[in-house]
Amino acid sequence: MLSKKEREQVPSYDPRNFVLDDRELMTPGHVACPGCGATMCMRMALKALGPETVMIIPACCWAVIPGAFPLTALRVPGMCVAFETAAISATAVKAAYEMQGKPDINVVAWAGDGGTFDIGLQSLSGAAERNDDLIYVCYDNEAYMNTGIQRSGATPWGAWTTTTPVQHPKDVHKKNLLEIIAAHRIPYAATATVAFPDDLERKLKKAASIRGCKLIHIFSPCPPGQKIQESQSIRLSRNIVETGVFPLVEVEHGRYWTLNHEPRFLPVEEYLGMQGRFRHLSSENVDAIKAHLKTEWKILRAKLSLTEQFRADDALAELESGLESRRKTIAKAARSRKKKPAKKARKPAKKARKPAKKARKPAKKSRKPIRKRRR
């Protein structure tokens, strides 16, 4: 649990010195598939957020992964909710903790791409519009993997799923979740992968330090659904970043975009070729994906450029505001001096006169006693 001081100023991390926290809040014995990216995401998230965390989990792989009741692989409280209600349920739980005087509990809505991009989008949008105080994590494996690998709004263009077979692969591009949520002007949103654990931990801790609605969008490999080897999950998570398909970025208040890692822009085939779901793509299809990526990066570069301009404008506005405040203070002081009448010079104090001495009464003449004459 972050202290108040740590929340006010989250330290930056040097990836060369990065070491994962050794505490384990997720135990062995869960029922996830080998190589599951969602379990790696959860393990790292709990290390970053600590034991003072509550997980709100809608229908998704993670509703099953912890194991059957009464056993669980999580050492933090959790609550399973309906598919579309992750965000609003987290809002309610957070409100309950605040009423109990526990505002520092990290309430996390932990949902897959189906419960975020599609079924739960209206709930997430409402929480973002109200700026409810919660952390929303979407672990994105780019399809409804828990129910049989059906396409979702997060499935990439050209990908095979059971509802977009090879003869009719998906013919529209993946939703840009970050842009959708950034349009709500929430305090913080970011993308991450388990292949960059230092970046993922820093972003989760930063989200925990900010009050309001926060979104962390994590790419999460799924070996059965994406048709990759179980041992290749981390490599796929790295290749999706280094090819430029999934940039690591942060957005603050919907205006300030930051690129956290400059990709090496490896050939996109190094990402596509690892996955059986793209095996049917022709060279023309791959060229179309490259053209789309080029366009997306032009848009992102424009946002980064605008961010620099916004920050420069904000700095200038802050400077002008400070100068204007100083001018008003000086003018107010000058007006107050004019209104006050000039003080008259004090006359020298008169010396106090000594009281006049009282005139002495003349001494009474002593009367001689009258002697009686003798007869």
C-alpha positions as CSV (number, residue, x, y, z in Angstrom):
1,M,0.0,0.0,0.0
2,L,1.4,3.4,-1.0
3,S,1.8,5.9,1.8
4,K,0.3,9.4,1.4
5,K,3.7,10.8,0.7
6,E,4.4,8.2,-2.0
7,R,1.0,8.9,-3.6
8,E,1.8,12.6,-3.8
9,Q,5.1,12.0,-5.6
10,V,5.5,8.6,-7.3
11,P,9.2,8.0,-7.9
12,S,10.5,7.3,-11.5
13,Y,12.0,3.9,-12.2
14,D,15.2,3.1,-14.0
15,P,14.7,-0.1,-16.0
16,R,18.3,-1.0,-15.6
17,N,17.8,-1.3,-11.8
18,F,14.3,-2.7,-11.8
19,V,13.5,-5.6,-9.5
20,L,10.0,-7.1,-9.0
21,D,8.6,-7.0,-5.5
22,D,9.2,-10.4,-3.9
23,R,5.8,-10.6,-2.2
24,E,3.3,-13.0,-3.9
25,L,-0.4,-12.2,-3.8
26,M,-1.2,-14.8,-6.3
27,T,-0.6,-18.5,-5.4
28,P,0.2,-21.5,-7.6
29,G,-2.7,-23.9,-8.3
30,H,-4.8,-21.7,-10.6
31,V,-6.5,-23.2,-13.6
32,A,-5.2,-21.0,-16.4
33,C,-3.7,-22.4,-19.6
34,P,0.1,-22.7,-19.9
35,G,1.6,-19.5,-21.1
36,C,-1.5,-17.5,-20.2
37,G,-0.7,-13.7,-20.4
38,A,-3.7,-12.9,-18.1
39,T,-2.1,-14.6,-15.2
40,M,1.2,-12.8,-15.7
41,C,-0.7,-9.5,-15.8
42,M,-2.5,-10.3,-12.5
43,R,0.6,-11.4,-10.7
44,M,2.5,-8.2,-11.7
45,A,-0.5,-6.0,-11.0
46,L,-0.8,-7.3,-7.4
47,K,2.9,-6.9,-6.8
48,A,2.5,-3.2,-7.8
49,L,-0.7,-2.5,-6.0
50,G,-0.1,-4.4,-2.8
51,P,-2.4,-6.3,-0.4
52,E,-4.8,-3.3,0.1
53,T,-6.5,-4.1,-3.1
54,V,-9.9,-5.5,-4.1
55,M,-10.6,-7.1,-7.5
56,I,-13.9,-6.7,-9.2
57,I,-14.1,-9.4,-12.0
58,P,-16.9,-9.7,-14.6
59,A,-17.4,-12.7,-16.8
60,C,-14.1,-13.5,-18.4
61,C,-11.2,-15.9,-18.2
62,W,-10.3,-14.5,-14.7
63,A,-13.7,-15.5,-13.4
64,V,-12.5,-19.1,-13.8
65,I,-8.8,-18.9,-13.3
66,P,-8.7,-18.5,-9.5
67,G,-10.3,-21.9,-9.1
68,A,-13.6,-23.3,-7.7
69,F,-15.1,-22.0,-4.5
70,P,-14.1,-22.1,-1.6
71,L,-10.6,-22.2,-3.0
72,T,-8.9,-19.2,-4.7
73,A,-5.5,-18.4,-6.1
74,L,-5.8,-14.7,-5.0
75,R,-4.7,-13.4,-1.6
76,V,-6.8,-10.3,-2.0
77,P,-10.6,-9.9,-1.8
78,G,-12.4,-10.4,-5.1
79,M,-16.0,-10.2,-6.3
80,C,-17.4,-11.7,-9.5
81,V,-20.1,-9.6,-11.2
82,A,-22.2,-9.6,-14.4
83,F,-20.4,-9.2,-17.7
84,E,-21.4,-5.6,-18.3
85,T,-21.0,-4.2,-14.8
86,A,-17.3,-4.2,-13.9
87,A,-17.0,-0.4,-13.8
88,I,-20.2,0.4,-12.0
89,S,-19.6,-2.4,-9.5
90,A,-16.1,-1.1,-8.7
91,T,-17.7,2.4,-8.3
92,A,-20.1,1.0,-5.7
93,V,-17.4,-1.0,-3.8
94,K,-15.2,2.1,-3.7
95,A,-18.1,4.2,-2.3
96,A,-18.7,1.6,0.4
97,Y,-15.0,1.7,1.5
98,E,-15.1,5.5,1.6
99,M,-18.2,5.4,3.9
100,Q,-16.2,3.1,6.2
101,G,-13.3,5.6,6.3
102,K,-11.0,3.5,4.1
103,P,-10.5,5.7,1.0
104,D,-7.0,4.3,0.3
105,I,-8.2,0.8,-0.7
106,N,-7.3,0.2,-4.4
107,V,-10.6,-0.9,-6.1
108,V,-9.7,-2.5,-9.4
109,A,-12.1,-3.5,-12.2
110,W,-10.3,-6.4,-13.9
111,A,-12.0,-7.2,-17.3
112,G,-11.1,-8.8,-20.6
113,D,-11.5,-7.1,-24.0
114,G,-15.1,-8.5,-24.5
115,G,-16.2,-7.0,-21.2
116,T,-14.4,-3.7,-22.0
117,F,-14.5,-3.0,-25.7
118,D,-18.0,-4.4,-26.2
119,I,-20.4,-5.6,-23.5
120,G,-19.1,-3.4,-20.7
121,L,-18.3,-0.2,-22.7
122,Q,-21.4,1.7,-21.6
123,S,-20.6,1.0,-17.9
124,L,-17.0,2.1,-18.4
125,S,-18.0,5.2,-20.3
126,G,-20.4,6.2,-17.4
127,A,-17.7,5.7,-14.8
128,A,-15.2,7.8,-16.9
129,E,-17.8,10.5,-17.5
130,R,-18.4,10.8,-13.7
131,N,-14.7,10.4,-13.0
132,D,-15.4,7.7,-10.4
133,D,-12.4,6.8,-8.3
134,L,-11.3,3.4,-9.6
135,I,-8.6,1.6,-11.6
136,Y,-9.9,-0.1,-14.7
137,V,-7.6,-2.8,-16.1
138,C,-8.4,-4.4,-19.4
139,Y,-6.3,-7.4,-20.1
140,D,-6.7,-7.7,-23.9
141,N,-6.3,-11.0,-25.6
142,E,-8.2,-9.7,-28.7
143,A,-11.2,-12.1,-28.7
144,Y,-13.7,-13.8,-26.5
145,M,-11.2,-16.5,-25.6
146,N,-13.1,-17.9,-22.6
147,T,-16.2,-18.8,-24.6
148,G,-14.6,-20.3,-27.7
149,I,-12.4,-17.7,-29.5
150,Q,-15.2,-15.5,-31.0
151,R,-14.2,-12.1,-32.5
152,S,-14.6,-9.0,-30.4
153,G,-14.1,-5.2,-30.9
154,A,-10.5,-5.8,-30.0
155,T,-9.8,-8.4,-32.7
156,P,-7.4,-7.1,-35.3
157,W,-8.1,-6.7,-39.0
158,G,-7.6,-10.0,-40.9
159,A,-7.5,-12.2,-37.8
160,W,-9.1,-15.7,-37.8
161,T,-11.6,-16.5,-35.0
162,T,-14.4,-19.1,-34.9
163,T,-16.8,-16.4,-36.0
164,T,-14.5,-14.9,-38.6
165,P,-13.1,-18.0,-40.3
166,V,-10.4,-18.0,-43.0
167,Q,-12.9,-17.6,-45.8
168,H,-14.3,-14.5,-44.0
169,P,-11.7,-13.0,-41.7
170,K,-12.4,-9.9,-39.7
171,D,-12.7,-7.0,-42.2
172,V,-12.6,-4.0,-39.8
173,H,-9.8,-2.7,-37.6
174,K,-9.6,-2.9,-33.9
175,K,-11.2,-0.2,-31.8
176,N,-8.8,2.3,-30.4
177,L,-9.8,2.0,-26.7
178,L,-7.3,4.6,-25.5
179,E,-8.7,7.3,-27.8
180,I,-12.3,6.4,-26.7
181,I,-11.5,6.8,-23.0
182,A,-9.2,9.7,-23.5
183,A,-12.1,11.5,-25.1
184,H,-13.7,11.4,-21.6
185,R,-10.8,13.5,-20.3
186,I,-10.1,11.2,-17.4
187,P,-7.0,11.9,-15.3
188,Y,-4.9,9.0,-16.5
189,A,-4.9,6.2,-19.2
190,A,-2.0,4.1,-20.4
191,T,-1.1,1.0,-22.4
192,A,1.3,-1.7,-21.1
193,T,2.5,-5.3,-21.7
194,V,4.1,-7.9,-19.5
195,A,7.2,-7.8,-21.7
196,F,8.0,-4.4,-20.1
197,P,7.4,-5.1,-16.4
198,D,9.1,-1.9,-15.2
199,D,6.8,0.2,-17.4
200,L,3.7,-1.8,-16.2
201,E,4.5,-1.5,-12.5
202,R,5.2,2.3,-12.8
203,K,1.9,2.9,-14.6
204,L,-0.1,0.9,-12.0
205,K,1.5,2.7,-9.1
206,K,0.9,6.1,-10.8
207,A,-2.7,5.1,-11.4
208,A,-3.0,4.2,-7.7
209,S,-1.6,7.7,-6.7
210,I,-4.3,9.6,-8.7
211,R,-7.8,10.2,-7.6
212,G,-10.5,9.7,-10.3
213,C,-11.0,7.2,-13.1
214,K,-7.9,5.5,-14.5
215,L,-7.5,3.0,-17.3
216,I,-4.6,0.5,-17.9
217,H,-4.9,-1.3,-21.2
218,I,-2.6,-4.4,-21.2
219,F,-1.9,-6.6,-24.2
220,S,-2.3,-10.2,-22.9
221,P,-1.2,-13.1,-25.1
222,C,-3.5,-16.2,-25.3
223,P,-1.7,-19.2,-26.7
224,P,-4.8,-21.2,-27.6
225,G,-6.7,-18.3,-29.2
226,Q,-3.8,-16.6,-31.0
227,K,-2.3,-20.0,-32.0
228,I,1.2,-19.4,-30.5
229,Q,3.6,-21.6,-28.5
230,E,3.1,-21.4,-24.8
231,S,6.7,-20.4,-24.4
232,Q,6.3,-17.4,-26.8
233,S,4.0,-15.2,-24.8
234,I,6.6,-12.8,-23.6
235,R,8.3,-12.7,-27.0
236,L,4.9,-11.9,-28.6
237,S,4.3,-9.2,-26.0
238,R,7.7,-7.6,-26.9
239,N,7.3,-8.0,-30.7
240,I,3.9,-6.3,-30.7
241,V,5.6,-3.2,-29.2
242,E,8.8,-3.3,-31.2
243,T,6.9,-3.6,-34.5
244,G,4.8,-0.5,-33.6
245,V,1.5,-2.4,-33.6
246,F,0.9,-1.6,-29.9
247,P,2.7,1.6,-28.7
248,L,3.4,2.1,-25.0
249,V,1.8,5.4,-24.2
250,E,0.3,7.5,-21.4
251,V,-2.5,10.1,-21.7
252,E,-3.3,12.6,-19.0
253,H,-6.6,14.5,-19.0
254,G,-7.1,13.4,-22.6
255,R,-4.7,16.1,-23.8
256,Y,-1.2,15.2,-22.8
257,W,0.2,12.2,-24.7
258,T,3.6,10.6,-23.8
259,L,5.4,7.9,-25.7
260,N,7.1,5.7,-23.1
261,H,9.1,3.5,-25.5
262,E,10.4,4.3,-29.0
263,P,9.9,1.1,-31.0
264,R,12.6,-0.4,-33.2
265,F,10.0,-0.8,-35.9
266,L,10.8,-4.4,-36.7
267,P,9.1,-5.8,-39.8
268,V,5.5,-6.5,-38.9
269,E,5.9,-10.0,-40.1
270,E,7.9,-10.7,-36.9
271,Y,4.6,-10.2,-35.0
272,L,2.2,-11.7,-37.5
273,G,4.3,-14.7,-38.3
274,M,4.3,-16.0,-34.7
275,Q,0.5,-16.4,-34.7
276,G,-1.5,-19.1,-36.5
277,R,-4.5,-16.8,-36.7
278,F,-2.7,-14.7,-39.3
279,R,-1.3,-17.6,-41.3
280,H,-3.8,-17.2,-44.2
281,L,-2.8,-13.6,-44.9
282,S,-1.5,-12.8,-48.4
283,S,1.4,-10.4,-49.1
284,E,-1.3,-7.8,-50.1
285,N,-3.0,-8.2,-46.8
286,V,0.3,-7.6,-45.0
287,D,1.0,-4.5,-47.1
288,A,-2.5,-3.2,-46.1
289,I,-1.6,-3.7,-42.4
290,K,1.7,-1.9,-42.9
291,A,-0.1,1.1,-44.5
292,H,-2.6,1.2,-41.7
293,L,0.2,1.2,-39.1
294,K,1.9,4.0,-40.9
295,T,-1.3,6.1,-40.8
296,E,-1.8,5.4,-37.1
297,W,1.8,6.4,-36.3
298,K,1.3,9.7,-38.1
299,I,-1.7,10.4,-35.9
300,L,0.2,9.5,-32.8
301,R,3.1,11.7,-33.7
302,A,0.7,14.6,-34.3
303,K,-0.7,14.1,-30.8
304,L,2.8,14.0,-29.3
305,S,3.6,17.3,-31.2
306,L,0.3,18.9,-30.0
307,T,1.2,17.8,-26.4
308,E,4.4,19.7,-26.6
309,Q,2.5,22.8,-27.8
310,F,-0.1,22.4,-25.0
311,R,2.6,22.1,-22.4
312,A,4.4,25.2,-23.7
313,D,1.1,27.1,-23.8
314,D,0.3,26.0,-20.2
315,A,3.7,27.1,-19.0
316,L,3.2,30.5,-20.7
317,A,-0.3,30.9,-19.3
318,E,1.0,30.1,-15.8
319,L,3.7,32.7,-16.2
320,E,1.3,35.3,-17.4
321,S,-1.1,34.5,-14.6
322,G,1.6,34.9,-12.1
323,L,2.6,38.3,-13.6
324,E,-1.0,39.4,-13.7
325,S,-1.5,38.5,-10.1
326,R,1.6,40.4,-9.2
327,R,0.4,43.5,-11.1
328,K,-2.9,43.4,-9.3
329,T,-1.2,43.2,-5.9
330,I,1.0,46.2,-6.8
331,A,-2.0,48.2,-8.1
332,K,-4.1,47.4,-5.0
333,A,-1.2,48.5,-2.8
334,A,-0.9,51.8,-4.7
335,R,-4.6,52.5,-4.5
336,S,-4.7,51.9,-0.8
337,R,-1.8,54.4,-0.3
338,K,-3.7,57.1,-2.3
339,K,-6.9,56.7,-0.2
340,K,-5.2,57.1,3.1
341,P,-4.8,60.9,4.2
342,A,-1.2,62.0,4.7
343,K,-0.3,62.0,8.4
344,K,0.3,65.5,9.9
345,A,3.7,66.1,11.4
346,R,3.5,65.9,15.1
347,K,4.2,69.0,17.1
348,P,6.8,68.7,19.7
349,A,5.3,67.8,22.9
350,K,5.0,70.8,25.3
351,K,6.9,70.6,28.5
352,A,4.6,70.0,31.4
353,R,4.5,73.1,33.6
354,K,5.3,72.6,37.2
355,P,2.3,73.4,39.3
356,A,2.6,76.9,40.9
357,K,3.5,76.8,44.5
358,K,0.7,77.7,46.7
359,A,1.2,81.1,48.5
360,R,1.8,80.6,52.1
361,K,-0.8,82.0,54.4
362,P,0.5,84.7,56.7
363,A,1.2,83.4,60.1
364,K,-1.4,84.2,62.6
365,K,-0.4,86.7,65.2
366,S,-0.3,85.2,68.6
367,R,-2.7,86.8,70.8
368,K,-1.6,87.7,74.3
369,P,-4.0,86.7,76.9
370,I,-5.9,89.7,78.3
371,R,-5.2,90.2,81.9
372,K,-8.0,91.3,84.1
373,R,-7.3,94.5,85.9
374,R,-7.2,94.4,89.6
375,R,-9.6,96.6,91.4
